[in-house]
Amino acid sequence: MSRLVSIAAIAAAAALSACSTAQRIGDAVWPFGGGGNSDSTSTAPQDGRVSILTFEQQLAPDPALASHAIVTPPAVAMINWNQPGGEADNSPANAAGEANLQQAWRSNLGAGSDDHVSLAAPPVISEGTLFFLDAETRVHAVDASNGRELWAERLRAHDSEDRHASGGGVAALGGRVFVTTGFGFAVALDAASGAEVWRFEGHTPFLTAPTVAGGRMYATTSDSELIAMDAGTGDVQWTFQAIAESARILSASSVAASEDTVIAPFASGELTALLAANGRRVWTDSLSRTGRLTSLSAINDIAGRPVVDGGVVYAASHSGVLAAIDIRTGQRVWSRAFASTQTPWVGGEVLFAVNVDGELAAFDRATGGVFWVRQLRRYENEEDRSGRVSWAGPIMVGGKLVLANSVGDVVAVSPQNGTVTATADAGNPVFIPPVTAGGVIYLVTDEARLIVLR
């Protein structure tokens, strides 16, 4: 087995985020590849996900916050979603829109997940065009208003015979589309034509989507090496090596870039702040937990994106730490036992996040206190408690939180109290968080179908 295929198998085996699509997560009980043993199989349900919160005190609203009303920030007209996290700091605004979840149209975005590769990276939207990296490492450019394909460019490594590779993603900025791939190379394409502008040939697969800021493109390899490249030429400016960790969640995380600081998440549970100019480490925190009770809860990966807002970094790990950290000093403002593979949404005085058990919670961003907790759908069959469901999101559109899940449910939730205000059925599993631009919501299903909701 080649190194690339082996890494793809590890990533697929660590994908603890599905239920009905058993092939997608079938080996999750043994996230190190090569099958597993009978003991590990006996520790997990059929879908491969074990709740590590079962052994924790459940989240409960803080009585001291009962009289505090949650006020959402004013809605902002969001024209672009240039980065995987919306903005370079992964802190998109409350986007203008209705979020009634009425379907506007559907389209096809190429090859979906299969036995070899699973989709993980979100689309991005720039100047009216949506860009997406499919399971065959083909970049699609479609009209964001109607789904009409403008161009498609299939990318291949010049010196590799591998046919399949998981990892990578896209960002679009300044007339260029920046792409990282599981084949170990990165490219910049002309956004109008798809023509290749530059190429960086690495030796290790990229697992994260790129973030572009301050004239640099940042991405992390499967060996937990963060590479900063010149966005204009692809030349490497600096690198940073974190602790290598093979057990990880299948996702397409990305760094947060805020002014002169880059915040990088790693599969080891490390969260590291570096100077954007030269890669010098400013501080490192570990969002891993001790006393974990299962092999799956021992996976420390920060699979969601760190968020920077108001001088504070917010991030969550799969092993069960949600933390707020001062971006300058690295000192924790607060932390909570909360296992998540998703990116929190931060706005106003509140942080919203969903955990691996489908609990959507509103936290006081200053103290970590809980305003409310809402249990979203947890099982395909709630009566039999079978077929675990995983959730992706949230983002905020029109003052409502929007999430989707692995059985195709889409919900809009009131940020004031957690009440579900609208629902929709995507018709297919959704593992990629929704994105928004121009007042509409874009979802990509596991079959690479683009669904647009208003």
Secondary structure by P-SEA (a helix, b strand, c coil): ccaaaaaaaaaaaacccccccccccccccccccccccaaaaaaccccccccccccccccccccccccbbbbbccccccccccccccccccccccccccccccccccccccccccccccccbbbbbcccbbbbbccccbbbbcccccccccbbbbbbbccccccbbbbbbccccccbbbbbcccccccccccccccccbbbbbcccccbbbbbcccbbbbcccccbbbbcccccccccccccccccccccccbbbbbbcccbbbbbccccbbbbbcccccccccccccccccccccccccccccbbbbbcccbbbbccccccccccccccccccccccccccbbbbbccccccccccccbbbbccccccccccccccccccccccccbbbbbcbbbbcccbbbbbcccccccccccccccccccccccbbbcbbbbbcccbbbbbccccbbbbcc
